[in-house]
């Protein structure tokens, strides 16, 4: 498991060590230079004669970079530093000069001239901003980085880019990116629209602990391979999950944390978990098939399906082990393939017109309301049994009550989350959610009380005690029906741990993150490196579960 700590927690760990005179900067710069030397040897076979260009800002991050540059120069690397601020680390600058590195100030050159110099290097170290900065790169630094980005996008070659602690300009604690300025000077005397001033890294060397922005979207896509180096902060030994922390599960965590476990010798179908599924309509029967397939293939003891007879027939044709009858369940999965509301009057025959209109869709919404009533404890004469967890997806999201317990797990994509938030009074669009996923997932958690799994390239899960960020699936997983399979997988995990999930407020978030990991790994297994369909992913789940239990992933 990777646990990322926010800037406040990192500074709190650093301060007493610095007060005691611990050489944190020397440890960081030594580790940074070691990574750069290793990467240069891998790329060129030798470090001698390689060119390393340092982009240096003010503060300790610039000092880390300058001291690392001095060590690189001592190993035969040609090192040039471009200063982007008048205030740089004095001792680091002196060390670089003493080791034979060259130093120029960007203020005395055109942006394009600086950019050409940067992209001619073999490796670029981004040491402009560290965890103490916020709001992105501004002024000279922002203009220079925008020019470098343009040259990298249009030029014939790209050097290796290593971010020092974090890529400069990202939201360290939330993974946000600065919004593009409407117009910035592209070169001296000209103006044009610009992209955000963030240099995409191939590798980020981060000190003491990962930072949330390295795991969270959209910034995670700019961090490259994240390498955490130990400088003695002791945060790896801190198991306290403070509010600003973000976790990412590794495959072994699914076994270690109890999300996956083989059945005992005395297990039976009821003890292994019974999942009730309300999904699909005449217009979208495939959603029901995919949801139950995801659940069955994950290993739940029984799946009960409730729906229209024609959809039930499709479900049974695909999965004959599904039980098409009501009865006691230990978790629910509701909403895939269910439109939020009728879009047209029912046809005279009672059949749906389109998009889920008609009696069948209304019956599905009634079943969803009953499942939600059981989950939230609002029991009535026709809803019996103990409170159980529920996965709420797609068309079931608008049916939520005002407040939910944390064992209600919402699984929207960005557009659905924006719609949910607007229904609760927030002025937010899909683009806002995509720009700040953690912020809006937390907002949905605060407004509803539910655990929130926000689907995307990086899946963000927010529970009452913190957040997870999982990036386990290939880009091919962005395909129709994949979310339905995820709903079934998560429903299966919740059914197997039903009582625990109701008793432990943090467990549903752990199981949601586990489902995202299992879903992503199954997609890789279904067709490594190539396209997958949602049903391919469901069929790959049993083998993925077996591999996880063996420790082979």
DOMILO-645907 format. One line per 8 residues: number of its first residue (from 0); for each residue z, y, x of C-alpha. Coordinates in nm, 2 decimals. Example, Ala and Ser with C-alpha at 12.3 -4.5 7.8 and 13.67 -1.06 7.14 Angstrom:
# DOMILO-645907
0	0.78,-0.45,1.23; 0.71,-0.11,1.37
# end
This chain:
# DOMILO-645907
0	0.00,0.00,0.00; -0.08,0.35,0.12; 0.17,0.61,0.01; 0.05,0.97,0.05; 0.31,1.25,0.07; 0.25,1.61,-0.03; 0.28,1.90,0.21; 0.63,1.98,0.11
8	0.76,1.63,0.19; 0.57,1.62,0.52; 0.72,1.96,0.63; 1.06,1.85,0.52; 1.03,1.55,0.75; 0.89,1.75,1.04; 1.15,2.04,1.04; 1.45,1.85,1.17
16	1.24,1.68,1.43; 1.10,2.00,1.56; 1.45,2.16,1.56; 1.55,1.87,1.80; 1.25,1.94,2.02; 1.06,1.63,1.93; 0.70,1.66,2.08; 0.51,1.61,1.75
24	0.21,1.81,1.86; 0.17,1.61,2.18; 0.19,1.28,1.99; -0.06,1.40,1.73; -0.31,1.53,1.99; -0.28,1.22,2.20; -0.35,1.00,1.90; -0.64,1.22,1.79
32	-0.81,1.22,2.13; -0.76,0.84,2.15; -0.95,0.80,1.82; -1.23,1.03,1.94; -1.27,0.84,2.27; -1.28,0.51,2.09; -1.55,0.64,1.85; -1.76,0.79,2.14
40	-1.75,0.46,2.33; -1.86,0.27,2.02; -2.15,0.51,1.96; -2.26,0.58,2.32; -2.12,0.30,2.53; -1.95,0.57,2.75; -1.75,0.89,2.70; -1.88,1.06,3.01
48	-2.14,1.33,2.94; -2.07,1.33,2.57; -2.03,1.67,2.40; -1.73,1.74,2.18; -1.73,2.07,1.98; -1.39,2.19,1.85; -1.37,2.42,1.54; -1.04,2.58,1.59
56	-0.83,2.79,1.35; -0.48,2.93,1.37; -0.16,2.74,1.35; -0.05,2.39,1.46; -0.37,2.22,1.34; -0.57,2.42,1.59; -0.31,2.34,1.85; -0.35,1.97,1.79
64	-0.72,2.01,1.83; -0.70,2.22,2.15; -0.46,1.98,2.32; -0.68,1.68,2.22; -0.98,1.87,2.36; -0.80,1.91,2.69; -0.75,1.54,2.71; -1.11,1.47,2.62
72	-1.22,1.71,2.90; -1.00,1.52,3.14; -1.18,1.20,3.05; -1.53,1.34,3.14; -1.62,1.48,2.79; -1.79,1.82,2.79; -1.58,2.02,2.55; -1.66,2.35,2.38
80	-1.42,2.52,2.14; -1.54,2.77,1.88; -1.25,2.99,1.77; -1.26,3.10,1.40; -0.95,3.31,1.41; -0.80,3.57,1.65; -0.47,3.38,1.64; -0.49,3.04,1.80
88	-0.24,2.82,1.96; -0.18,2.99,2.30; -0.06,2.69,2.50; -0.33,2.46,2.36; -0.60,2.72,2.45; -0.46,2.74,2.80; -0.45,2.36,2.84; -0.82,2.34,2.73
96	-0.93,2.60,2.97; -0.73,2.44,3.25; -0.91,2.11,3.18; -1.25,2.27,3.21; -1.33,2.33,2.85; -1.54,2.63,2.74; -1.43,2.87,2.47; -1.62,3.12,2.25
104	-1.53,3.32,1.95; -1.75,3.29,1.64; -1.71,3.66,1.56; -1.94,3.74,1.85; -2.23,3.52,1.73; -2.44,3.48,1.42; -2.35,3.20,1.18; -2.67,3.01,1.24
112	-2.62,3.04,1.62; -2.28,2.89,1.59; -2.40,2.62,1.35; -2.68,2.51,1.59; -2.43,2.48,1.87; -2.20,2.27,1.65; -2.46,2.02,1.53; -2.59,1.96,1.88
120	-2.26,1.80,1.97; -2.20,1.43,1.97; -1.87,1.48,1.79; -1.72,1.77,1.60; -1.34,1.81,1.55; -1.25,2.01,1.23; -0.92,2.17,1.33; -0.95,2.49,1.12
128	-0.68,2.44,0.85; -0.39,2.21,0.81; -0.15,2.12,0.53; 0.00,2.47,0.53; -0.31,2.63,0.39; -0.43,2.66,0.03; -0.73,2.80,-0.15; -1.00,2.68,0.08
136	-1.17,2.85,0.38; -1.23,3.22,0.36; -1.40,3.49,0.56; -1.55,3.41,0.89; -1.43,3.04,0.89; -1.59,2.99,0.55; -1.92,3.15,0.64; -1.94,2.95,0.96
144	-1.86,2.61,0.79; -2.12,2.69,0.52; -2.38,2.75,0.79; -2.28,2.42,0.96; -2.31,2.23,0.63; -2.66,2.37,0.57; -2.78,2.27,0.92; -2.63,1.92,0.88
152	-2.81,1.88,0.54; -3.15,2.00,0.67; -3.14,1.92,1.04; -3.27,1.61,1.22; -2.94,1.48,1.34; -2.57,1.46,1.24; -2.29,1.44,1.49; -1.98,1.24,1.41
160	-1.73,1.46,1.23; -1.36,1.40,1.27; -1.12,1.59,1.05; -0.79,1.68,1.21; -0.51,1.58,0.95; -0.73,1.69,0.65; -1.08,1.82,0.61; -1.03,2.20,0.62
168	-1.05,2.36,0.27; -0.96,2.07,0.05; -0.66,2.07,-0.19; -0.41,1.89,0.03; -0.18,1.79,-0.26; -0.43,1.74,-0.54; -0.77,1.66,-0.39; -0.94,1.96,-0.54
176	-1.23,2.15,-0.38; -1.29,2.52,-0.37; -1.54,2.64,-0.63; -1.86,2.77,-0.48; -1.88,3.14,-0.44; -2.17,3.29,-0.65; -2.31,3.46,-0.34; -2.21,3.46,0.02
184	-2.38,3.57,0.33; -2.59,3.27,0.45; -2.66,3.45,0.78; -2.60,3.80,0.90; -2.75,4.04,0.64; -2.87,3.79,0.39; -2.71,3.66,0.07; -2.76,3.34,-0.12
192	-2.56,3.10,-0.35; -2.35,2.86,-0.14; -2.18,2.52,-0.16; -1.80,2.49,-0.11; -1.71,2.55,0.25; -1.59,2.20,0.34; -1.72,2.00,0.62; -1.76,1.63,0.52
200	-1.58,1.41,0.77; -1.69,1.06,0.89; -1.33,1.00,0.98; -1.00,1.18,0.91; -0.71,1.13,1.16; -0.40,1.22,0.96; -0.05,1.25,1.11; 0.27,1.09,1.00
208	0.15,0.99,0.65; -0.16,1.01,0.44; -0.19,1.33,0.23; -0.27,1.30,-0.15; -0.60,1.50,-0.11; -0.73,1.22,0.11; -0.70,0.97,-0.17; -0.78,1.18,-0.47
216	-1.11,1.29,-0.61; -1.32,1.49,-0.55; -1.20,1.56,-0.20; -1.16,1.19,-0.11; -1.54,1.16,-0.09; -1.53,1.41,0.20; -1.25,1.25,0.40; -1.45,0.95,0.53
224	-1.24,0.67,0.68; -0.88,0.77,0.67; -0.67,0.67,0.97; -0.30,0.73,0.96; -0.13,0.77,1.30; 0.25,0.74,1.34; 0.41,1.05,1.51; 0.76,0.95,1.42
232	0.82,1.13,1.08; 0.97,0.82,0.93; 0.79,0.86,0.60; 0.65,0.50,0.61; 1.01,0.38,0.58; 1.08,0.61,0.28; 1.04,0.41,-0.04; 1.14,0.69,-0.26
240	0.84,0.80,-0.48; 0.88,1.17,-0.51; 0.68,1.36,-0.78; 0.41,1.47,-0.53; 0.35,1.13,-0.38; 0.03,0.93,-0.46; -0.01,0.56,-0.39; -0.31,0.34,-0.34
248	-0.26,-0.03,-0.38; -0.40,-0.28,-0.14; -0.51,-0.63,-0.25; -0.19,-0.80,-0.13; 0.02,-0.56,-0.34; -0.10,-0.72,-0.66; 0.08,-1.04,-0.56; 0.38,-0.86,-0.39
256	0.44,-0.63,-0.69; 0.40,-0.91,-0.95; 0.09,-0.79,-1.12; -0.07,-1.13,-1.05; 0.11,-1.46,-1.04; 0.00,-1.82,-1.11; 0.15,-1.98,-1.42; 0.46,-2.20,-1.36
264	0.45,-2.57,-1.43; 0.63,-2.52,-1.77; 0.39,-2.24,-1.88; 0.21,-2.25,-2.21; -0.04,-2.02,-2.38; 0.22,-1.82,-2.55; 0.44,-1.77,-2.24; 0.14,-1.66,-2.04
272	0.07,-1.37,-2.28; -0.12,-1.32,-2.61; -0.35,-1.02,-2.63; -0.48,-0.87,-2.95; -0.82,-0.70,-2.93; -0.96,-0.45,-3.17; -1.30,-0.36,-3.04; -1.66,-0.34,-3.14
280	-1.85,-0.26,-3.47; -2.18,-0.38,-3.61; -2.35,-0.11,-3.40; -2.17,-0.20,-3.08; -2.08,-0.57,-3.09; -2.12,-0.60,-2.71; -1.81,-0.39,-2.65; -1.60,-0.66,-2.83
288	-1.77,-0.94,-2.63; -1.71,-0.76,-2.30; -1.35,-0.67,-2.38; -1.25,-1.02,-2.47; -1.45,-1.16,-2.17; -1.25,-0.94,-1.93; -0.93,-1.06,-2.08; -1.01,-1.43,-2.10
296	-1.14,-1.43,-1.74; -0.83,-1.26,-1.61; -0.62,-1.55,-1.73; -0.43,-1.44,-2.04; -0.29,-1.72,-2.24; -0.47,-1.64,-2.56; -0.69,-1.36,-2.70; -0.68,-1.28,-3.07
304	-0.98,-1.09,-3.20; -0.98,-0.87,-3.51; -1.30,-0.73,-3.64; -1.59,-0.74,-3.88; -1.73,-1.10,-3.95; -2.06,-1.03,-3.78; -1.89,-0.90,-3.46; -1.64,-1.19,-3.47
312	-1.94,-1.43,-3.48; -2.08,-1.27,-3.17; -1.74,-1.29,-2.99; -1.70,-1.66,-3.07; -2.05,-1.73,-2.96; -1.97,-1.59,-2.62; -1.61,-1.69,-2.60; -1.52,-1.98,-2.83
320	-1.16,-1.99,-2.70; -1.09,-1.66,-2.87; -0.87,-1.69,-3.19; -1.03,-1.49,-3.47; -0.70,-1.44,-3.66; -0.40,-1.21,-3.68; -0.07,-1.32,-3.55; 0.20,-1.23,-3.30
328	0.07,-1.06,-2.98; 0.24,-0.94,-2.66; -0.01,-0.66,-2.60; -0.31,-0.49,-2.76; -0.64,-0.36,-2.63; -0.81,-0.13,-2.88; -1.10,0.11,-2.90; -1.40,-0.01,-2.70
336	-1.72,0.03,-2.91; -1.54,0.21,-3.19; -1.67,0.55,-3.28; -1.41,0.82,-3.32; -1.51,0.90,-3.68; -1.78,0.82,-3.93; -2.10,1.00,-3.86; -2.27,0.93,-4.20
344	-2.18,0.81,-4.55; -2.15,0.44,-4.59; -2.47,0.26,-4.71; -2.46,0.13,-5.06; -2.43,-0.22,-4.94; -2.12,-0.13,-4.75; -2.30,-0.19,-4.42; -2.27,0.07,-4.15
352	-2.54,0.34,-4.14; -2.51,0.43,-3.77; -2.26,0.51,-3.50; -1.99,0.31,-3.68; -2.00,0.46,-4.03; -1.91,0.23,-4.33; -1.63,0.01,-4.43; -1.64,-0.21,-4.12
360	-1.57,0.08,-3.89; -1.30,0.22,-4.12; -1.13,-0.12,-4.12; -1.14,-0.12,-3.74; -0.97,0.22,-3.73; -0.70,0.09,-3.97; -0.64,-0.21,-3.73; -0.61,0.03,-3.44
368	-0.35,0.24,-3.63; -0.15,-0.08,-3.69; -0.16,-0.18,-3.33; -0.05,0.17,-3.22; 0.23,0.16,-3.48; 0.36,-0.16,-3.33; 0.33,-0.02,-2.97; 0.51,0.30,-3.05
376	0.78,0.13,-3.26; 0.67,0.30,-3.59; 0.68,-0.02,-3.78; 0.60,-0.06,-4.14; 0.60,-0.34,-4.40; 0.26,-0.46,-4.28; 0.33,-0.42,-3.90; 0.58,-0.67,-3.77
384	0.71,-0.77,-3.43; 0.87,-0.61,-3.13; 0.71,-0.30,-2.95; 0.44,-0.41,-2.71; 0.21,-0.24,-2.46; -0.13,-0.12,-2.57; -0.45,-0.02,-2.39; -0.62,0.27,-2.58
392	-0.98,0.33,-2.50; -1.29,0.52,-2.63; -1.29,0.55,-3.01; -0.92,0.48,-3.04; -0.81,0.78,-2.84; -0.84,1.03,-3.13; -0.61,0.80,-3.33; -0.31,0.85,-3.11
400	0.02,0.97,-3.26; 0.17,1.30,-3.13; 0.40,1.12,-2.88; 0.37,0.78,-2.71; 0.59,0.57,-2.49; 0.47,0.50,-2.13; 0.36,0.15,-2.22; 0.08,0.31,-2.42
408	-0.20,0.33,-2.15; -0.49,0.56,-2.21; -0.82,0.48,-2.03; -1.06,0.77,-2.09; -1.34,0.89,-1.87; -1.36,1.26,-1.79; -1.54,1.36,-2.10; -1.31,1.17,-2.33
416	-1.00,1.32,-2.15; -1.14,1.67,-2.20; -1.19,1.60,-2.57; -0.83,1.46,-2.60; -0.69,1.77,-2.43; -0.89,2.01,-2.65; -0.75,1.83,-2.96; -0.40,1.91,-2.82
424	-0.48,2.28,-2.77; -0.61,2.30,-2.41; -0.93,2.49,-2.33; -1.09,2.24,-2.09; -1.43,2.09,-2.04; -1.55,1.77,-1.87; -1.65,1.97,-1.55; -1.29,2.10,-1.53
432	-1.15,1.74,-1.54; -1.40,1.63,-1.28; -1.30,1.92,-1.05; -0.93,1.86,-1.08; -0.87,1.50,-1.21; -0.51,1.47,-1.10; -0.41,1.80,-1.27; -0.57,1.71,-1.60
440	-0.45,1.35,-1.60; -0.10,1.48,-1.55; -0.15,1.72,-1.83; -0.25,1.44,-2.06; 0.05,1.25,-1.96; 0.28,1.54,-2.03; 0.12,1.61,-2.37; 0.11,1.25,-2.50
448	0.39,1.07,-2.31; 0.15,0.79,-2.24; 0.04,0.65,-1.91; -0.31,0.78,-1.82; -0.58,0.59,-1.64; -0.87,0.83,-1.58; -1.19,0.64,-1.49; -1.42,0.76,-1.22
456	-1.55,0.68,-0.87; -1.18,0.72,-0.78; -0.96,0.59,-1.06; -0.65,0.81,-1.11; -0.35,0.66,-1.28; -0.06,0.88,-1.38; 0.27,0.74,-1.50; 0.62,0.89,-1.55
464	0.72,0.84,-1.19; 0.40,0.93,-1.00; 0.03,0.87,-0.95; -0.21,0.61,-0.81; -0.56,0.66,-0.68; -0.78,0.35,-0.65; -1.13,0.34,-0.50; -1.21,-0.03,-0.51
472	-1.55,-0.06,-0.68; -1.90,-0.01,-0.56; -2.11,0.28,-0.70; -2.31,0.01,-0.89; -2.00,-0.02,-1.12; -2.11,0.30,-1.30; -2.28,0.09,-1.57; -2.26,0.05,-1.94
480	-1.98,-0.18,-2.06; -1.79,-0.18,-1.73; -1.50,0.02,-1.89; -1.48,-0.24,-2.17; -1.42,-0.52,-1.92; -1.16,-0.30,-1.75; -0.98,-0.27,-2.09; -0.97,-0.64,-2.12
488	-0.84,-0.69,-1.77; -0.57,-0.44,-1.82; -0.47,-0.58,-2.16; -0.44,-0.92,-2.00; -0.21,-0.79,-1.72; 0.01,-0.61,-1.98; 0.03,-0.91,-2.21; 0.16,-1.12,-1.92
496	0.43,-0.87,-1.84; 0.49,-0.74,-2.19; 0.87,-0.73,-2.20; 0.89,-0.59,-1.85; 0.63,-0.32,-1.92; 0.84,-0.20,-2.22; 1.16,-0.21,-2.03; 1.03,-0.05,-1.70
504	0.86,0.29,-1.76; 0.68,0.28,-1.42; 0.54,-0.07,-1.46; 0.24,0.01,-1.69; 0.10,0.25,-1.43; 0.13,-0.01,-1.16; -0.05,-0.26,-1.38; -0.32,-0.01,-1.46
512	-0.38,0.06,-1.09; -0.38,-0.32,-1.03; -0.64,-0.36,-1.31; -0.86,-0.10,-1.15; -0.84,-0.28,-0.81; -0.91,-0.62,-0.96; -1.20,-0.47,-1.16; -1.35,-0.31,-0.85
520	-1.32,-0.61,-0.63; -1.48,-0.83,-0.90; -1.78,-0.59,-0.90; -1.82,-0.64,-0.53; -1.79,-1.01,-0.56; -2.04,-1.03,-0.85; -2.33,-0.91,-0.63; -2.23,-0.77,-0.28
528	-2.43,-0.46,-0.21; -2.65,-0.47,-0.52; -2.66,-0.39,-0.89; -2.42,-0.55,-1.13; -2.39,-0.57,-1.51; -2.06,-0.55,-1.70; -2.08,-0.92,-1.78; -2.15,-1.00,-1.42
536	-1.82,-0.83,-1.34; -1.63,-1.02,-1.61; -1.77,-1.35,-1.48; -1.66,-1.27,-1.12; -1.30,-1.20,-1.22; -1.16,-1.56,-1.20; -1.28,-1.60,-0.85; -1.14,-1.26,-0.75
544	-0.80,-1.35,-0.90; -0.80,-1.67,-0.70; -0.89,-1.49,-0.38; -0.62,-1.23,-0.44; -0.36,-1.50,-0.49; -0.47,-1.68,-0.17; -0.46,-1.36,0.02; -0.84,-1.38,0.10
552	-0.92,-1.02,0.00
# end
